[in-house]
Amino acid sequence: MVSSVDPSVREALLYALHTSTDAIATELLMAHLTDLDAHVRELAIHLLQQRNLPDTVAALLPVLDDSVPRVRAAAITALARHSSDTTVVALLRCLQDSDAFVRRNAAWELGELGYPQPLPGLLDALHDPVAVVREVAILAVMRYNEPATLAEIRRCLDDRDGAVCNAAAFAVEQMSHSN
């Protein structure tokens, strides 16, 4: 890791390393996942995501416990590019995060993964205390287009939040037309 006190110097280094494909550049990018500055950590995540390397998943898993929600959310997006059982388990755990933005990202990415069957944790997100998480969970669950998921989404038609009701109505309509 670069020892400059100035985060902008460390960010510039990461941008310079991004164009290099050698192992040392990758190791330096991964080392910056624990940088003191959240912007540097977030940048390291985005640049690693673009590399699409097999060891990226192992490097990103600890970042899901970062103290900064936007860093955790960035790690979720990067992890989702590596569809595996490990990724799914990690993203399901993120549905329990204390931050709504992180939970929303996890729900969205779980839907994007196209897992073969509905995930119980994703169905639970339909009842999240925060409306935007419920809304995104509806759109994610909608992709499964199964009778059981349709029944769960129908229950959201009476949600106390108008955006959630609208998402549920849209999902029900889409799922009904495709069956």
Residue, then its C-alpha position, 0 to 999 in steps of 0.5 A: m500500500v502506498s504510504s502517502v498521507d494524501p488520499s488523492v495521491r493514493e487515488a492517482l496511484l490506483y488509476a495508474l495501476h488500473t491499466s496494468t495487468d500484472a500481479i503486483a498491480t492487482e495486489l496493490l489494488m487489493a491492499h487498498l481495500t483497507d485504506l484509511d480513506a473511504h473514497v480510496r477503498e471505494l475506488a479500489i473496489h470499482l477498479l478490481q470489479q473491472r478486472n474480473l479475477p477469480d480471487t476478487v471474491a475472497a478479497l471483497l468478502p471482508v469489505l462487506d463489513d466496512s464501516v462506511p455503507r457506500v463502501r459496503a454497497a460498492a462491494i456488493t455490486a462488485l461481488a455480484r459480478h462473480s455469480s457463485d454460491t459464496t456470492v449469494v450467501a454473502l449477498l443474502r447476509c447483506l439483506q440484514d445490514s443496518d443500512a437501507f442503501v446496502r440492503r437495497n443494493a443487496a436485493w437488487e443484485l440478488g435479483e440480477l444474479g438470476y439464481p434458479q429459484p427464489l431466495p428466502g432472504l430475498l422474499d423476506a426483504l419484501h417486509d423490510p422496514v424501509a420502503v425503497v428496500r421493499e420496492v427493489a425486493i419486489l422487482a428482484v422477486m418478480r424475475y422468478n415469475e413463479p406462483a409462490t412469488l406472485a402470491e408474495i408480491r400480491r401481499c405488497l399491493d396493500d403496502r403503506d407506501g405508494a411506491v411499493c404498491n406501484a412496484a407490486a402492481f407493476a410486478v403483478e401485471q408483468m407476471s400475470h401477462s407472462n404466465 
